[in-house]
Amino acid sequence: MPQAKIDLTQLVSFKSVADARQFPPEECHRTAQWVADAFAAAGLTKVGLHETPDGSRAVIASRPAPAGAPTVLLYCHYDVQPPLDDAAWRTPVWELTEKDGRWYGRGSADCKGNIVMHLTALRALGADLPLGITLVAEGSEEQGTGGLERFVETNPEWLRADAILVADCGNFAVGVPTFTETLRGNVNVVVTIETLAGPVHSGMFGGPAPDALAALIHLLASLRDKHGNTTVSGLPNDQQWPGVRYSKEQFSADAGVLGGVELTGDGTVADMLWARPALTVLGIDAPPVVGSSASIQPAARARLNLRIPPGTDPEQALKALTAHLQANTPWQAKLTVEAEATGAPFESGGGGPARVAMEAALAASYGRPTTTQGQGGSIPLCNVFADTYPDAEIMLIGVEEPKCLIHAPNESVDPSEIEHMALAEALFLTSYAKQA
Protein backbone atom coordinates (compact mmCIF):
# COMPACT_ATOMS: atom_id res chain seq x y z
CA MET A 1 0.00 0.00 0.00
CA PRO A 2 2.85 2.51 0.51
CA GLN A 3 3.86 1.88 -3.11
CA ALA A 4 0.24 2.17 -4.20
CA LYS A 5 0.07 5.63 -2.62
CA ILE A 6 3.30 6.64 -4.39
CA ASP A 7 1.84 5.42 -7.69
CA LEU A 8 -1.43 7.28 -7.23
CA THR A 9 0.38 10.44 -6.16
CA GLN A 10 2.27 10.45 -9.45
CA LEU A 11 -0.79 9.60 -11.53
CA VAL A 12 -2.96 12.32 -9.97
CA SER A 13 -0.26 14.90 -10.67
CA PHE A 14 -0.75 14.40 -14.42
CA LYS A 15 -3.43 16.74 -15.77
CA SER A 16 -4.64 14.08 -18.20
CA VAL A 17 -7.86 15.66 -19.45
CA ALA A 18 -8.28 14.45 -23.04
CA ASP A 19 -9.49 17.79 -24.33
CA ALA A 20 -6.85 19.94 -26.00
CA ARG A 21 -9.05 23.02 -25.53
CA GLN A 22 -8.48 22.79 -21.76
CA PHE A 23 -5.14 21.02 -21.22
CA PRO A 24 -2.13 20.35 -23.45
CA PRO A 25 -2.07 16.87 -25.06
CA GLU A 26 1.40 16.34 -23.59
CA GLU A 27 -0.24 15.72 -20.21
CA CYS A 28 -2.06 12.68 -21.58
CA HIS A 29 1.07 11.54 -23.43
CA ARG A 30 3.13 11.68 -20.23
CA THR A 31 0.45 9.73 -18.37
CA ALA A 32 0.28 7.05 -21.04
CA GLN A 33 4.04 6.60 -20.96
CA TRP A 34 4.03 6.36 -17.16
CA VAL A 35 1.33 3.67 -17.28
CA ALA A 36 3.25 1.73 -19.94
CA ASP A 37 6.47 1.88 -17.93
CA ALA A 38 4.74 0.89 -14.69
CA PHE A 39 3.14 -2.24 -16.12
CA ALA A 40 6.36 -3.20 -17.85
CA ALA A 41 8.09 -2.98 -14.47
CA ALA A 42 5.26 -5.09 -12.99
CA GLY A 43 6.13 -7.97 -15.29
CA LEU A 44 4.17 -7.49 -18.51
CA THR A 45 6.53 -8.15 -21.39
CA LYS A 46 4.89 -6.79 -24.52
CA VAL A 47 4.15 -3.11 -23.95
CA GLY A 48 3.26 -0.37 -26.42
CA LEU A 49 1.31 2.81 -27.09
CA HIS A 50 -1.29 2.53 -29.85
CA GLU A 51 -3.06 5.47 -31.48
CA THR A 52 -6.81 5.02 -31.62
CA PRO A 53 -9.07 6.47 -34.35
CA ASP A 54 -9.92 9.54 -32.24
CA GLY A 55 -6.23 10.49 -31.94
CA SER A 56 -5.72 9.36 -28.34
CA ARG A 57 -3.23 6.74 -27.19
CA ALA A 58 -4.14 3.42 -25.64
CA VAL A 59 -1.61 1.58 -23.53
CA ILE A 60 -1.61 -2.14 -24.31
CA ALA A 61 0.63 -4.42 -22.28
CA SER A 62 0.54 -8.20 -22.15
CA ARG A 63 2.19 -11.38 -21.04
CA PRO A 64 1.27 -14.59 -22.91
CA ALA A 65 -0.55 -17.41 -21.17
CA PRO A 66 1.22 -20.66 -20.32
CA ALA A 67 0.06 -23.58 -22.43
CA GLY A 68 -3.58 -24.40 -21.71
CA ALA A 69 -4.12 -21.44 -19.36
CA PRO A 70 -6.73 -18.70 -19.92
CA THR A 71 -6.08 -15.03 -20.61
CA VAL A 72 -7.58 -12.18 -18.59
CA LEU A 73 -8.02 -8.66 -19.97
CA LEU A 74 -7.67 -5.84 -17.43
CA TYR A 75 -9.34 -2.59 -18.54
CA CYS A 76 -8.94 0.93 -17.12
CA HIS A 77 -8.58 4.48 -18.44
CA TYR A 78 -6.00 7.11 -17.57
CA ASP A 79 -7.82 10.23 -18.78
CA VAL A 80 -9.90 12.18 -16.26
CA GLN A 81 -12.70 14.68 -16.08
CA PRO A 82 -11.72 18.37 -15.93
CA PRO A 83 -11.69 19.81 -12.40
CA LEU A 84 -14.78 21.95 -13.11
CA ASP A 85 -14.86 24.61 -10.37
CA ASP A 86 -11.36 24.93 -8.90
CA ALA A 87 -12.72 27.11 -6.10
CA ALA A 88 -15.03 24.29 -4.95
CA TRP A 89 -12.11 21.97 -4.21
CA ARG A 90 -11.06 21.76 -0.56
CA THR A 91 -7.69 20.23 -1.50
CA PRO A 92 -5.35 20.83 -4.48
CA VAL A 93 -6.90 19.34 -7.63
CA TRP A 94 -3.71 17.73 -8.99
CA GLU A 95 -2.06 16.74 -5.72
CA LEU A 96 -2.99 13.56 -3.88
CA THR A 97 -3.97 14.73 -0.39
CA GLU A 98 -4.90 12.57 2.57
CA LYS A 99 -7.79 13.92 4.62
CA ASP A 100 -10.03 12.11 7.11
CA GLY A 101 -8.73 8.75 5.94
CA ARG A 102 -9.42 9.33 2.24
CA TRP A 103 -7.11 10.28 -0.63
CA TYR A 104 -8.30 13.35 -2.57
CA GLY A 105 -7.45 14.52 -6.10
CA ARG A 106 -8.87 14.44 -9.60
CA GLY A 107 -8.80 10.87 -10.91
CA SER A 108 -7.98 9.36 -7.52
CA ALA A 109 -10.96 7.03 -8.01
CA ASP A 110 -12.04 7.46 -11.64
CA CYS A 111 -10.04 5.87 -12.98
CA LYS A 112 -6.45 6.19 -11.76
CA GLY A 113 -7.37 4.40 -8.55
CA ASN A 114 -8.31 1.42 -10.71
CA ILE A 115 -4.98 1.60 -12.56
CA VAL A 116 -3.26 1.37 -9.18
CA MET A 117 -5.54 -1.52 -8.23
CA HIS A 118 -4.36 -3.49 -11.28
CA LEU A 119 -0.73 -2.58 -10.63
CA THR A 120 -0.90 -3.58 -6.97
CA ALA A 121 -2.49 -6.95 -7.80
CA LEU A 122 0.17 -7.77 -10.40
CA ARG A 123 2.96 -6.71 -8.05
CA ALA A 124 1.53 -9.02 -5.37
CA LEU A 125 1.84 -11.96 -7.76
CA GLY A 126 5.24 -10.97 -9.12
CA ALA A 127 6.68 -13.36 -11.66
CA ASP A 128 4.27 -16.10 -10.57
CA LEU A 129 1.55 -15.42 -13.14
CA PRO A 130 -0.35 -18.66 -13.82
CA LEU A 131 -2.31 -17.27 -16.77
CA GLY A 132 -2.10 -14.75 -19.58
CA ILE A 133 -2.61 -11.05 -18.86
CA THR A 134 -3.47 -8.21 -21.22
CA LEU A 135 -3.79 -4.68 -19.87
CA VAL A 136 -5.45 -1.90 -21.81
CA ALA A 137 -5.57 1.66 -20.49
CA GLU A 138 -7.75 3.95 -22.58
CA GLY A 139 -6.89 7.61 -23.11
CA SER A 140 -10.19 9.29 -24.03
CA GLU A 141 -12.99 7.49 -22.17
CA GLU A 142 -14.26 10.62 -20.42
CA GLN A 143 -14.69 12.44 -23.73
CA GLY A 144 -16.90 9.69 -25.16
CA THR A 145 -15.25 9.84 -28.59
CA GLY A 146 -15.26 6.06 -29.06
CA GLY A 147 -11.59 5.71 -29.92
CA LEU A 148 -11.00 2.38 -28.19
CA GLU A 149 -14.34 1.00 -29.33
CA ARG A 150 -13.36 1.48 -32.97
CA PHE A 151 -9.83 0.19 -32.28
CA VAL A 152 -11.25 -3.06 -30.87
CA GLU A 153 -13.59 -3.50 -33.83
CA THR A 154 -10.72 -3.19 -36.33
CA ASN A 155 -8.05 -4.95 -34.23
CA PRO A 156 -9.93 -7.70 -32.37
CA GLU A 157 -6.92 -9.94 -31.77
CA TRP A 158 -5.11 -7.36 -29.66
CA LEU A 159 -7.49 -7.70 -26.70
CA ARG A 160 -8.99 -11.17 -27.10
CA ALA A 161 -9.42 -12.85 -23.71
CA ASP A 162 -11.39 -15.48 -21.81
CA ALA A 163 -12.37 -13.07 -19.02
CA ILE A 164 -12.55 -9.27 -19.05
CA LEU A 165 -12.34 -7.14 -15.90
CA VAL A 166 -13.73 -3.68 -16.66
CA ALA A 167 -12.35 -1.62 -13.77
CA ASP A 168 -14.39 1.55 -14.15
CA CYS A 169 -17.07 0.90 -11.55
CA GLY A 170 -17.05 0.08 -7.86
CA ASN A 171 -18.85 -1.11 -4.77
CA PHE A 172 -22.27 -0.17 -3.47
CA ALA A 173 -20.54 1.20 -0.37
CA VAL A 174 -17.12 1.04 1.24
CA GLY A 175 -16.52 -2.52 2.38
CA VAL A 176 -19.40 -4.06 0.39
CA PRO A 177 -18.01 -6.20 -2.48
CA THR A 178 -20.25 -5.54 -5.47
CA PHE A 179 -20.55 -6.53 -9.10
CA THR A 180 -22.03 -3.87 -11.35
CA GLU A 181 -24.41 -6.16 -13.19
CA THR A 182 -26.15 -3.75 -15.55
CA LEU A 183 -25.61 -0.45 -17.33
CA ARG A 184 -28.54 1.62 -18.51
CA GLY A 185 -28.63 2.72 -22.11
CA ASN A 186 -29.84 6.12 -23.22
CA VAL A 187 -31.89 7.98 -25.81
CA ASN A 188 -31.37 11.73 -26.25
CA VAL A 189 -33.77 13.89 -28.25
CA VAL A 190 -34.45 17.59 -28.77
CA VAL A 191 -38.15 18.46 -28.93
CA THR A 192 -39.39 21.65 -30.58
CA ILE A 193 -42.98 22.96 -30.45
CA GLU A 194 -44.15 25.81 -32.73
CA THR A 195 -47.54 27.51 -32.58
CA LEU A 196 -47.30 31.11 -33.85
CA ALA A 197 -45.52 33.04 -36.58
CA GLY A 198 -43.96 35.25 -33.90
CA PRO A 199 -44.43 36.47 -30.32
CA VAL A 200 -47.68 38.35 -29.61
CA HIS A 201 -48.81 40.49 -26.69
CA SER A 202 -50.34 38.42 -23.88
CA GLY A 203 -52.85 41.18 -23.07
CA MET A 204 -54.17 41.43 -26.61
CA PHE A 205 -54.05 37.78 -27.63
CA GLY A 206 -53.77 35.75 -24.39
CA GLY A 207 -56.47 33.10 -24.03
CA PRO A 208 -57.17 31.76 -27.51
CA ALA A 209 -53.62 32.17 -28.85
CA PRO A 210 -51.76 28.83 -28.48
CA ASP A 211 -48.77 29.32 -26.16
CA ALA A 212 -45.85 27.16 -27.33
CA LEU A 213 -44.22 27.16 -23.91
CA ALA A 214 -47.47 26.06 -22.24
CA ALA A 215 -47.81 23.33 -24.88
CA LEU A 216 -44.29 22.14 -24.12
CA ILE A 217 -45.01 22.09 -20.37
CA HIS A 218 -48.17 20.08 -21.03
CA LEU A 219 -46.23 17.64 -23.19
CA LEU A 220 -43.40 17.18 -20.71
CA ALA A 221 -45.91 16.57 -17.91
CA SER A 222 -47.26 13.56 -19.84
CA LEU A 223 -43.91 11.79 -19.42
CA ARG A 224 -44.40 11.19 -15.67
CA ASP A 225 -47.44 10.20 -13.63
CA LYS A 226 -48.46 11.72 -10.29
CA HIS A 227 -46.06 9.39 -8.44
CA GLY A 228 -43.12 10.40 -10.62
CA ASN A 229 -42.94 7.17 -12.62
CA THR A 230 -41.71 7.59 -16.19
CA THR A 231 -44.70 6.93 -18.44
CA VAL A 232 -43.60 6.60 -22.05
CA SER A 233 -46.30 4.69 -23.90
CA GLY A 234 -44.93 1.35 -25.03
CA LEU A 235 -42.14 1.12 -22.44
CA PRO A 236 -42.73 -1.06 -19.35
CA ASN A 237 -42.12 0.73 -16.04
CA ASP A 238 -42.81 -1.96 -13.44
CA GLN A 239 -39.54 -3.95 -13.49
CA GLN A 240 -37.89 -4.95 -10.21
CA TRP A 241 -34.20 -5.04 -9.20
CA PRO A 242 -33.10 -8.43 -7.76
CA GLY A 243 -29.79 -7.34 -6.20
CA VAL A 244 -28.71 -4.97 -3.45
CA ARG A 245 -31.29 -2.90 -1.57
CA TYR A 246 -30.73 0.88 -1.53
CA SER A 247 -32.50 2.57 1.38
CA LYS A 248 -34.42 5.78 0.79
CA GLU A 249 -32.50 7.44 3.59
CA GLN A 250 -29.11 6.54 2.13
CA PHE A 251 -30.12 7.55 -1.39
CA SER A 252 -31.52 10.88 -0.18
CA ALA A 253 -28.21 11.58 1.55
CA ASP A 254 -26.13 10.47 -1.46
CA ALA A 255 -28.21 12.54 -3.91
CA GLY A 256 -28.52 15.61 -1.67
CA VAL A 257 -32.33 15.52 -1.61
CA LEU A 258 -33.68 18.44 0.41
CA GLY A 259 -35.40 17.72 3.70
CA GLY A 260 -39.10 16.96 3.34
CA VAL A 261 -38.89 16.39 -0.44
CA GLU A 262 -40.24 12.99 -1.52
CA LEU A 263 -38.45 10.60 -3.85
CA THR A 264 -40.19 9.84 -7.14
CA GLY A 265 -41.66 6.56 -8.37
CA ASP A 266 -43.63 3.78 -6.69
CA GLY A 267 -40.84 1.20 -6.87
CA THR A 268 -37.87 0.79 -4.56
CA VAL A 269 -34.88 3.05 -5.05
CA ALA A 270 -33.01 0.19 -6.73
CA ASP A 271 -36.00 -0.50 -9.02
CA MET A 272 -36.18 3.13 -10.10
CA LEU A 273 -32.42 3.47 -10.56
CA TRP A 274 -31.45 0.27 -12.32
CA ALA A 275 -34.50 -1.66 -13.53
CA ARG A 276 -36.89 0.93 -14.97
CA PRO A 277 -36.77 3.67 -17.60
CA ALA A 278 -36.11 7.21 -16.37
CA LEU A 279 -36.90 10.40 -18.30
CA THR A 280 -34.99 13.58 -17.43
CA VAL A 281 -35.51 17.05 -18.90
CA LEU A 282 -31.92 18.21 -19.43
CA GLY A 283 -32.70 21.72 -20.63
CA ILE A 284 -35.41 24.06 -21.89
CA ASP A 285 -35.12 26.98 -24.30
CA ALA A 286 -37.49 29.64 -22.99
CA PRO A 287 -37.22 33.31 -22.08
CA PRO A 288 -35.39 33.85 -18.77
CA VAL A 289 -37.35 35.55 -15.98
CA VAL A 290 -35.10 38.60 -15.98
CA GLY A 291 -35.74 40.43 -19.24
CA SER A 292 -38.94 38.58 -20.14
CA SER A 293 -41.84 40.53 -21.60
CA ALA A 294 -45.63 40.17 -21.64
CA SER A 295 -45.51 37.99 -24.75
CA ILE A 296 -46.96 34.62 -25.78
CA GLN A 297 -44.15 32.41 -27.02
CA PRO A 298 -44.33 31.18 -30.62
CA ALA A 299 -41.83 28.34 -30.09
CA ALA A 300 -40.18 26.41 -27.27
CA ARG A 301 -37.89 23.41 -27.10
CA ALA A 302 -36.43 20.97 -24.64
CA ARG A 303 -33.62 18.42 -24.54
CA LEU A 304 -34.67 15.07 -23.12
CA ASN A 305 -32.65 12.14 -21.82
CA LEU A 306 -34.29 8.72 -21.50
CA ARG A 307 -32.31 6.09 -19.58
CA ILE A 308 -33.31 2.53 -20.43
CA PRO A 309 -32.59 -0.73 -18.58
CA PRO A 310 -31.26 -3.96 -20.12
CA GLY A 311 -33.90 -5.71 -22.18
CA THR A 312 -34.94 -2.48 -23.89
CA ASP A 313 -33.70 -1.85 -27.42
CA PRO A 314 -32.59 1.79 -27.84
CA GLU A 315 -34.05 2.12 -31.34
CA GLN A 316 -37.40 0.79 -30.15
CA ALA A 317 -37.22 3.14 -27.16
CA LEU A 318 -36.60 6.07 -29.53
CA LYS A 319 -39.63 5.08 -31.59
CA ALA A 320 -41.77 4.72 -28.47
CA LEU A 321 -40.67 8.09 -27.10
CA THR A 322 -41.26 9.81 -30.44
CA ALA A 323 -44.71 8.24 -30.79
CA HIS A 324 -45.60 9.26 -27.23
CA LEU A 325 -44.55 12.86 -27.87
CA GLN A 326 -46.54 12.99 -31.09
CA ALA A 327 -49.64 11.54 -29.44
CA ASN A 328 -49.51 13.92 -26.46
CA THR A 329 -48.75 17.23 -28.17
CA PRO A 330 -51.75 19.51 -27.45
CA TRP A 331 -53.72 21.79 -29.75
CA GLN A 332 -52.26 20.22 -32.93
CA ALA A 333 -49.14 22.28 -32.36
CA LYS A 334 -46.27 21.63 -34.76
CA LEU A 335 -43.85 19.15 -33.19
CA THR A 336 -40.31 18.30 -34.27
CA VAL A 337 -38.36 15.49 -32.59
CA GLU A 338 -34.64 15.45 -33.39
CA ALA A 339 -32.74 12.34 -32.28
CA GLU A 340 -29.33 13.26 -30.87
CA ALA A 341 -27.88 9.92 -29.77
CA THR A 342 -28.74 6.43 -28.59
CA GLY A 343 -26.75 3.97 -26.51
CA ALA A 344 -27.51 0.33 -25.81
CA PRO A 345 -27.86 -0.97 -22.24
CA PHE A 346 -25.57 -3.75 -21.03
CA GLU A 347 -25.98 -6.75 -18.75
CA SER A 348 -23.12 -8.99 -17.66
CA GLY A 349 -23.61 -12.71 -17.35
CA GLY A 350 -23.04 -14.87 -14.30
CA GLY A 351 -22.31 -18.47 -13.44
CA GLY A 352 -19.15 -19.01 -15.49
CA PRO A 353 -15.80 -20.06 -14.03
CA ALA A 354 -14.46 -16.50 -13.99
CA ARG A 355 -17.50 -15.15 -12.14
CA VAL A 356 -17.37 -18.01 -9.62
CA ALA A 357 -13.67 -17.38 -9.00
CA MET A 358 -14.16 -13.61 -8.63
CA GLU A 359 -17.09 -14.04 -6.24
CA ALA A 360 -14.92 -16.23 -4.02
CA ALA A 361 -11.97 -13.83 -4.27
CA LEU A 362 -14.06 -10.80 -3.31
CA ALA A 363 -15.66 -12.67 -0.43
CA ALA A 364 -12.24 -13.75 0.84
CA SER A 365 -10.82 -10.23 0.59
CA TYR A 366 -13.76 -8.44 2.22
CA GLY A 367 -14.91 -11.17 4.59
CA ARG A 368 -18.50 -11.04 3.39
CA PRO A 369 -20.56 -12.27 0.38
CA THR A 370 -20.84 -10.23 -2.81
CA THR A 371 -23.93 -8.41 -4.02
CA THR A 372 -24.98 -6.77 -7.29
CA GLN A 373 -25.97 -3.27 -8.36
CA GLY A 374 -26.69 -1.43 -11.57
CA GLN A 375 -25.27 1.81 -12.90
CA GLY A 376 -27.17 4.65 -14.46
CA GLY A 377 -24.41 5.61 -16.87
CA SER A 378 -23.39 3.70 -19.96
CA ILE A 379 -20.00 2.28 -20.97
CA PRO A 380 -20.36 1.62 -24.72
CA LEU A 381 -17.09 -0.32 -24.74
CA CYS A 382 -18.80 -3.12 -22.77
CA ASN A 383 -21.20 -3.74 -25.65
CA VAL A 384 -18.28 -3.74 -28.10
CA PHE A 385 -16.45 -6.26 -25.91
CA ALA A 386 -19.58 -8.44 -25.76
CA ASP A 387 -20.08 -8.33 -29.53
CA THR A 388 -16.41 -8.86 -30.37
CA TYR A 389 -15.66 -11.53 -27.78
CA PRO A 390 -19.01 -13.33 -27.28
CA ASP A 391 -17.43 -16.20 -25.31
CA ALA A 392 -15.64 -13.96 -22.81
CA GLU A 393 -16.98 -13.41 -19.31
CA ILE A 394 -17.24 -9.67 -18.62
CA MET A 395 -17.23 -8.36 -15.04
CA LEU A 396 -17.52 -4.72 -13.95
CA ILE A 397 -15.67 -3.93 -10.72
CA GLY A 398 -13.47 -1.22 -9.24
CA VAL A 399 -12.56 1.08 -6.37
CA GLU A 400 -15.29 3.68 -6.94
CA GLU A 401 -18.21 4.05 -4.47
CA PRO A 402 -20.72 6.85 -3.80
CA LYS A 403 -18.48 8.87 -1.48
CA CYS A 404 -15.85 9.17 -4.23
CA LEU A 405 -17.81 12.00 -5.93
CA ILE A 406 -16.43 11.05 -9.34
CA HIS A 407 -16.82 13.76 -12.03
CA ALA A 408 -17.40 16.35 -9.27
CA PRO A 409 -15.13 18.61 -7.22
CA ASN A 410 -13.43 16.92 -4.25
CA GLU A 411 -13.12 13.50 -5.84
CA SER A 412 -11.53 11.01 -3.48
CA VAL A 413 -10.90 7.31 -2.92
CA ASP A 414 -10.91 5.22 0.23
CA PRO A 415 -7.48 3.51 0.26
CA SER A 416 -9.04 0.42 1.85
CA GLU A 417 -10.97 -0.08 -1.39
CA ILE A 418 -7.73 -0.12 -3.40
CA GLU A 419 -6.27 -2.57 -0.88
CA HIS A 420 -9.23 -4.97 -0.82
CA MET A 421 -9.91 -4.82 -4.56
CA ALA A 422 -6.24 -5.40 -5.41
CA LEU A 423 -6.15 -8.39 -3.06
CA ALA A 424 -9.36 -9.75 -4.60
CA GLU A 425 -7.92 -9.36 -8.11
CA ALA A 426 -4.70 -11.15 -7.15
CA LEU A 427 -6.68 -14.00 -5.56
CA PHE A 428 -8.90 -14.18 -8.64
CA LEU A 429 -6.00 -14.37 -11.08
CA THR A 430 -4.54 -17.26 -9.10
CA SER A 431 -7.74 -19.25 -8.59
CA TYR A 432 -9.25 -18.65 -12.05
CA ALA A 433 -6.17 -20.18 -13.67
CA LYS A 434 -6.92 -23.39 -11.77
CA GLN A 435 -10.67 -23.44 -12.46
CA ALA A 436 -10.71 -22.51 -16.15
N, C-alpha and C positions, 0 to 999 in steps of 0.2 A: 504493500500500500504506500510506503514512502516513495517508491519509484513511480507508482501510478499518479501520485500528486505532482511529482516533478514533470511527468509527461503532460498532464492536463494543464499545468501552469504554462508550459511552452505552447501548447496548442491554443489555449485561450488568448495568448498574446498575439496570435496572427489574426489580422482583421480580414478574415476570409469570406467577405460578402461577395457573391458572384454577380455583381452588378457594377460595371465599369463606370457608371454615372455617379456612384457613391464612393467607391474605393478602388485603388489601382489594382489591375489584374495580377500584379506581382505578388500581392498578398496571398492570393489563392495558389499561385505557382509555388511560393515558398512553403505553404502548408502541404501541398501535394508531395513535394520532395521530402519534407520531414516525415510524412506518413510512410512513404516508400522506404526511406532509410530505416525507420523504426521497425517495420515488419521484416525487412531483410535481416536486421540485427536479431530479431526474435526467431529466426530460423527458416523463414520462407526463402526459397532459393531462386525462383524466377520472378523478378520484380521489374515493373516498367510503368511508365506514364503513357496513357493512350488518349489521344484527342477524340472527343465525341462530336457528333454532328452539330452540336450547338456551340462548339468552340471551347468547351471546358475540358479539363483533364481528369480522367479517371485513373486512380491507382489500382493496378491489378498485380497481385503477388500470389504465388502459389508454391506448393510443394507436392510432388506427385504421390499418389497412394501406393503403398506396398501392394504386391500382387494379391488380388482378391478382396482388398479392403475398399470401403466406400470413400467417397469424396464429399466434404462439407463445404458449402459456400458461405462465407461470412460477409454480410453487407453492412455498410455504414456510409455516411457522407461527411465530408470535412467542411463544406460551406455552411454558413450560418445566416440567420436573419440579421438585418441591420439593427443597430441599437435602439432605433426609434427616438424616444425623448431622452437625451443624455441627462437632463436635469432630474428625471424621475428615478435615476439609478442612485442607490444608497451606497454603492461601492464602485470602484473604477470598472468601466465596461470591459476593458481588455486586459484586466489583471486578476488572476485567480485570487480570491480573498476569502479567508475562512471567517465565518461569523455565525455564532449560535449553533455550531456543529455542522453547518452546511458550507459548501464551496460555491462562491458566487462568481459570475462572469458570463459574458455572451458565449454560448455554445458549450457551457460546462455540462449541460445535459444533452441538448439537441444540436449536434449529435456527437460532439467530441468526447463526451463521457462514454459513449458507446464504442468509440475508437479505442479508448483506454481500456474498456472492458475486454475487448478482443485481445489487445496487446497483453494485458495482465494474465488472461487465460493461457495464451500461447507461451508466455514466459514461465508459467507454473509447470507446464509440461516439458519445456526445454526441448532437447533433441528427441525425446521419447514420444514421437507422434505416431500413433498406430493407424492412422488413416490419411487420406489426402486432404489438403486444405487449399482453398482458393479464397483470397481476400479481395474484395472490390470496395473502394472508397470513392463515392461519387463526388463531383465538384460543383454541381449546379442544382441540387435537389430542391432547395428553397425557392429557386426562381421558377420552377415548374416548366422548364423549357424542353424536357423530354430527351435530353442528350443521351443518357445511359439507356433509356428505353429503346431508342433507335439503334444504338450500338449493339445491344443484345440481339435485336432482330436481324441485324446484318452480320453479326459475328457470334453465332450461338455457341460455338465450341469453346470459346474463351471461358465461359462461366458455367459450363455444364456440371451438374452435381447431383448427388443422390438426396441430399438434404440441404435446405437453404435457411439460414438464420438471418432474418431481416431485423437488424438491431436499430430500429428507429421508432420504438414504442416504449412501453414500460409497464410497471405494476399498478394495480388499482390503488394501492397506498404503500407507503414505506413498510417493508417487511412482509408484504402479501404477494407471494409468487404468482404471477398472472400471465396467461397467454392472451394476446389480443387476437380474438377469434375472427372478428369481422371488421370490415371497413365499409363505411357508407359511400355510395356513389353520389353523383350530383348532376343536376340539370340547372343551368343558368339561362334566364331569358330576360329580355327587356320588353316591357309592355307599354304601348303608347295608345292613348285614347284621344280622339279629336271630335269636337262637337260644333265648333263655330269657325267662321272665317277669320275672326280676330277677337280680341277682348272687347267686351261691351260693359257699359255702366250698370252696376248692380241695382241702383235705384230706378233706372229707366226700364231695365229688361229683366231684373231678378224675379223669379217665379216660374214663368214658362220657358225661359231660355235655358237650354241644357248645359249644366256646369260640368266641364270635363274633369275637374278635380274631384267634385262630388261623385261623379260616375266612377272614377278610379277608386275612391274610398269604398264605395259600394262593392265594387268588384273584388278588391282585396279582402274585404270582410267575408266574402263567400268562401275564402280558402281556409277558414277555421270556424269550428262551431263554438257554442257558448262556453264549453269546457276548455277550449284552446287546442283541441285535436285538429290536426291537419286534415282537411276534407276535400281532397281533389277527386272528383268523380272518376271511378275506374281504378283507383289505387286503394288496396286494403289498408286499414289503419287500426287493426285490432291484434297485431302480432304480439307475442310475448317473448321476453329474453330469458333463456334457461340458465344463465351463469350467475355471476356475482350479483348480490343485492346492493343497491346504492341508496342509502337512506336519504329522505327528503332534507333532513337537517344538515347532513354532510354536503349534499349537493348545493343547498342554499348558501352554505358557507363558502364552498369552492367557487361558485358562480357569482358571489357578491350580491345575492338577491336582497333587496331592502326589507327591513323588518315589516311584517304584516302583509307583504305581497305574496299572493298564492302562486304556486307553480302551475303550469299549464298541462292539460291532458288528463285523461281518466285512467291511464295505465300507471305502472310503477315508473320511477325515474329511469331505471334500466330499460324498460320497454320503450319509453319515449325517446331515449337517447340512441339506442342501438338496434331496435327491432322494427321501428315504425318510420314512415316518412315524416319529414319536418320541413315546413315551408317558412322561409325567412324573407322579409322585405329588406333588401340591402340598402336601397336608396330610393328617393322620390325627387323628381324634378317638379318643383312648385315654387311660387313666389315666397321668398323669406318674409317673416313677420315685419321686420324692420324694412321699410321702403315699399311695402305692399300698398295697393290702391283699392278703391271700391270698384273692382272689376270682376266680372265673371270670366273664368279662364276658358280659353278655346281649346287647350290641349294640356295634357299632363302625362307623365310617364313614370314608370317604376322599374327597378331592377330586382328580380326575384331569384332566390336560390332555393332549390328543392333538393334536400338530402334524401337518398333512397337506400333502404337496407338490401342485403343480399337476397336474391330471389326476384328482384325487380329489374327488368331490362331498362337501361337508360333511354333508349329510343322510344320504347312503349310509354315510359313515364313522360317524356317530352310530348308525345301525342296526346296522352291523357290530360296533361296540364293545359296544353293549347286548346283542346276541346272544351275543357272546363271553363277557361277564360272566355272563349267564344260564346258558350251557352249562358254565361252569367253577366255579360256586359249589358247594362241597362240602357233603355231608351234608344236602342238601335244605333248607339254611338259607333263611330268608326274605330275599329280595334286593329292594331298591328302587333304581332308577337314575333320578336326577333330572337332566334336561338343563338346564344353566345357560345356555350360549351356544354358537353356532357362527359361524364366519367362513370365507368362501370364500378359497381360495388365488388367487394372481394370477401371470400370466406375460406379460411384455411381448413384443411381436413385433419382428422384425428385418427388414432388407432394404429398407425404404422410404427415400425420399429424406432424411427427417430423420435416421434412424439412420445412413445413409451419411455425411451431413454431420457429425454429431456424432462418429462414429468418427474421421474425418479431423481434426477440430478437437482432440480429445483427444490424438491421436497427435502432432500438431504442437506442442501445448502441453507435453507431457511428454517428447517425444522417444523414444517407444516405443509399440508397438501396444497396443490395448485388450484387456482380457479380461472375463470375466463371472463373477459370483458370485450366490448366492442370499442370502436373509435369512430368519432364523427367525421374526421377528415379522410381523405383518400390518398393512397399511395399507388399511382398508376403502374409503377414498376412491378408490383406484386402480380397484377394481371398479366403483364408481359412475361414474367417468370413462369406463371402457371400455364400460359399458352405455349411457351417455348420449351419448357421442361415439364411435360404433363405427368411424368412419373416421379418427380421430385416431391418430397415432403417440405412444405413451406411453413415456417413458424415465425411469428412476430413477437419479439421480446425486447428488453432493453432496460436502461437505468432511469428512464423518465417516469415521473408520477405527478399527481396534480400540484404538489407544492413547488415543483420545478419552475412553473410559470414560463414555459417555453414560448418563444415568439414575443414575449413581453419584457418590459424593463425588470431588472432584478432577477434574471434567470439564475437558478442555482441547481445543485445536485447534492443529494445526501451521499457522502462517501461510503456509507454502509451498503448502499445499493450497488455501487461499483464493485465492492468487495464480494458481496453475495452472488451477484450475477456473473462475475468473472469465475468464481469458484464453481458455480453451476455449469458454466460453459466448459470448463476444464474437465469436470466430472462427466459431462455429456460426451465430449469428444473421446474420452477413454472408454466409456461403457458402450456407446453406439458402435464403435469399431468391433466390439465383441458380439453384439446382437445382430448386426446387419448381415 
